[in-house]
Amino acid sequence: MNNSDASFYSFNGIVIIFFIVAAYLLVSFLLIGYNTDQLVLSVIFCTGYFASAISRKFMIAFVIFIVYWIIFDYMKAFPNYAYSPVSILRLHQAELSIFGIHQNGIVVTPNEFWFNHSTTFLDILSGIFYLCWIPLPLAFAAGLFFKDKKTFLQFSLTFLLVNLIGFVIYYIYPAAPPWYFQKYGSAFFANTPGNSAGLQRFDDYFDVGIFKSIYAKSSNVFAAMPSLHVAYPMIVLYYGIKKKMGWINALFALVMAGIWFAAIYTGHHYVLDVVAGIACAIAGIFIFKKLILPAQPVQRFLQYYLSKI
């Protein structure tokens, strides 16, 4: 082993990483119990950190997304309905009054309208678009990491900020999704399990359990407003436009519109949730660009972070 190898695999470095991973697994177990996802995440991080110089920088860079995932996962230990009353009937009525559609002599929400007019084509299309909600920002971030690390950091921190804003709103205003009202009415049932709702039709058509598995791991079903599914592609499109990515931005816009439609079509979000998600993305982008990024401490942090990746 030469000197560079010895430095790369230093005893102190190994101990520190081991301590961080062990602490993460212990805290996770105490808060939400053991989950194989926690172990998989730990193995991926350790493997990437020690495999090569490039993979180490990649892991350090993507710590921002790991922090997002950990916070989201830990929300299971602190359900928002324990801190504020859940809006179920009132949100449904607001949706009816603003976006209600007249159908057969009654007024229905757009979700109810599409439930009665679903098609196999739209089921498949909505499922494909909804599968992009996390892969799209992660793939975009990976591309930026290899081409423009400065923009990568700005994108990643904006993504984290938008999520934090959304998480705060979840606790201030817990809200039930449309499928919950359709299934349970206005009654509140704590610890309600996640539900794939209209996306189950995608699973059934292809005889798979993709969305059933995803929503079984949901941190909290009473977190419909704002729709962060809606916010993510907006952040991608904003930075895509900033990078002048040409026709690729048209693809980003298509996926964004598809996710917006799918959120309503599948019964996971009201139009009001979608509007709130759009507002959340705009607010996060504005706050980061105008208030956070210009701050000198942030600039020093970014420079330090860039030196590590």
N, C-alpha and C positions, 0 to 999 in steps of 0.2 A: 504493500500500500504506500503510495507516494504522499508527499505533504499535502497536496490538494485534496486527495481522497480522505486523509486523516481529518482535515478541516471540515470536509463535507459531512463526514460521519462522526463528528466530535461527540465525546461522551456527554458533555453538557447539553448539546443539541438534542441528542436522543432522549435524555432524561426529561428535558423540558417538554418535548412533544408527547412523550409517554404520559407525563403528568397532566397535560392539557386534555388528552384523549380520555384518560382515566377519570378525570374530574367531570368531563362532559357525560360519560356513561353513568357515573354515580349520580350526578344531579338529575339526569334524565330518568333513571330508575326510581329515585325518590319522588320526583314530581309526577310522572305519568306512567311509570312502570316500564318493564323491558319491552323493546320493540326491535325486530330484526333490522329495520331501517337504520336505527342508530348504529348498529354494529357495521352495517354495510358502508355507511357514511364514514365511520372511523377507519375502516380498512382502506377505502378509496383515498382518504386524505393522507394516511400514513404511507401508502404505496406511492402516491404521487409526490409526496414530500421527499422521499428517500430514493426514488428511482433514478432521477437525473436532474441536472441543473435546470433544464427547461421545465420539466414537470413540477419541480419545486416552486419555481416562479409562478407557474400556472396555478398551483394550489394556494399560494400566498395571495395572488390576485383574486381568486374566487372565494376567499374567506368572506368577502362582503355578501355573497349569495348564501354562503353557509350560515352566516349570522341571521339572515332573513329566514332561512328554513328552520333554524333552532327556535327563534322567537315564535314563528308560526306554530311549530310543534308544541311548544310549552304553553300555548294558549289553552290547550286542553286542561291544564291544571287550574286555570283561572277562567272558567266559563263566563262570558259577558253577561248572561242572564242573571248571574248572582249579584250583579252590581247595579243594573238598571232594568226597568220593566221592558218586556219584549213587545215591539209593535207588530201586531198580527192583523187585526181587523181594520185598524185605522189606516195602515199603509195600503191595504187592499182597497179600501173605500176611496183613498186619495188617487190611486191608480185609475179606478173606475171614473171618477169625476173629471180627471184631466185627459186620460187617454182611452176612455171607454169606447167600445165599438158596438153599434146597434146590430143585433142579430136575432131574428125571429121574435121581434117585439120586446126584447130585453137588452140590457147593456151588459157587456162582458169585457173583461180585460183582454189586452192583446194576447196574453198567454192562453187564456181560455179559448179565444178565437182560433189560435193555431193548434191547440189541442184537438179541436173539432175539425180541423182542416189539414191535419198532418199527412204527409206523403212519404213513401219510402225514399224518394230522391232527396227530399229535404232532411230526412232523418240521417241519411248517410253524409250529406254535405255538412250538416250541422256538427256531426260527430268529428268529421275530419278537421273542421275549423277549430273546434273546441280542444282537440288534441294539440293544437299549436300554442296554447296559452302560456305554457312554461318553456317548451323547446325553442320557441321563437326568440324570446329575450336571451336565453342561454346561448343559443347558436350565434346570435348577433354579438353578444359579449365576447364569445370565443374568437370571432372574426376580428373584432376590434383589438383584442389582446395581442394578436400577431401582427396587426398593421398599424395601430395607433393607440398606444397604451394610455396616453393622456386623455383621449376621448373615452377610452374604456373605463377609466376611473370615474369620470364625470357621469357616464351612463349608469354605471353600477351604483354609485352613491345616490343618483336621482331615483333609480329603481328602489333602493332601500328606503329612501325618504318617502316616496309615494306609498309604499307599504306601511310604514310607520304611521302616516297620516290616516290611512284606511283602518289600521288596527285601533287607533285611538277612537275613531268614529264608531267602530264596532262596539266599544264599551260605553260610549255615550248614548248610542242609539241602536241597541240590538234590534234586528229586524228579521222576520220570518220570510223565507222565499215563497214564491207562488205555489210550488208543489206542496209545501207544508199546509197552506190554507186549503188547498184542494183535498188533501188527505185528512186533516184533523179539524178543519174549520177554525174558529177563533179561540179554541181551547189551547192552553199552554201546557206542554209536557216537557219537563226538563230532561236532559240526557237523550233527546230524540236522536236516533242514529242518522247518519248521512244517507242520502237517497240520490240515485242517479237520475231520477225523474224521466224526462223525455229522452235522455241519452241512453236509457235502457233499450230503446228501440234499435239503436245502433248495435248494442251488444247482442241483442236477440237476432238481428238480421245476419250478423257474421258469426254467431254462436261463440262469442268470446265474453270475457268478464272484465274488460278494460275499465270501463267507467264504474262498474260496481265496485271494483277493487279501489279505485281512486277515491270515491266518495265514502267508502267504509273507513278511510283514514282521516276524514274531515275533522278539523279541530273543533268546529262549532257550526251547527246548521243555522244558528240565528245571527249570521254575519252576511246578510244578503246586500246590505247597503253600506258603503258603495260597492259596486262590482269591480273588484280588482282584476278580474278576467278582462274587463273592458279597458282598464287603465294600461295594462302591460303593452299591448301592441301600439298604443298611442305614444308611449315613451320611445319604443323602437322606431316608429315612423318619424318622430321629432328629430332624433339623432341621425336617422338615415337621411333626412332632408338636410340637416346640418352638414353631413359629410358629402352631400351632393352625389348620392348613389344612383341617380338616374332611374332606369326602368325597374330596378329592384325596389325602389320606393313605391312604385305602382303595385307591386306584389305585396308589400307591407300594408298598403292601404286596403287592398282586397281582403287580406287576412283579417285586418282590423274590423272592417265592415261585416265580414262573415262571423266573427266572434260576437259582435254586437247583436246581430240577428239571432244567432244560435242561443245566446243567453236568454232571450225572450222566447224563442220558439220552443226550447226544451223545458221551459217552466222553472228555470233556475233563478231568473231575475225578472223583476218588473222593469218597465221602461224607466221608471223613476230611479231604480238602482243603476241602470245604465247611464243615465244623465249624471247621477252622483259620481259614478266611476270616471266619467269624462272630466267632471269638475275636479276630482281628486288628482287626476293626472296633470291637468293644467296647473293646479295650485302647486303641486310638487315640483314641476319643471320651473315654474316662476320663482318659487322660494329658493330653490337651489341656485338658479342662475343669477338672480338679482340680490339675494340676501346672504346666502351661505358662501358661494364660490368666491366672491370678492374679498372675503375676510382674510386677513393675513395669517392667522393660525391655521386656517383651512389650506391656504396656499402652501404653507410650510409642511403640513401633513401630506399633501399631495406630492410634493417634491420628495419627501422621505419615502412615501409608498412607491413612487416611481423608481427610486433607487434600488428597491427590493425586488421589483418585477422586471 
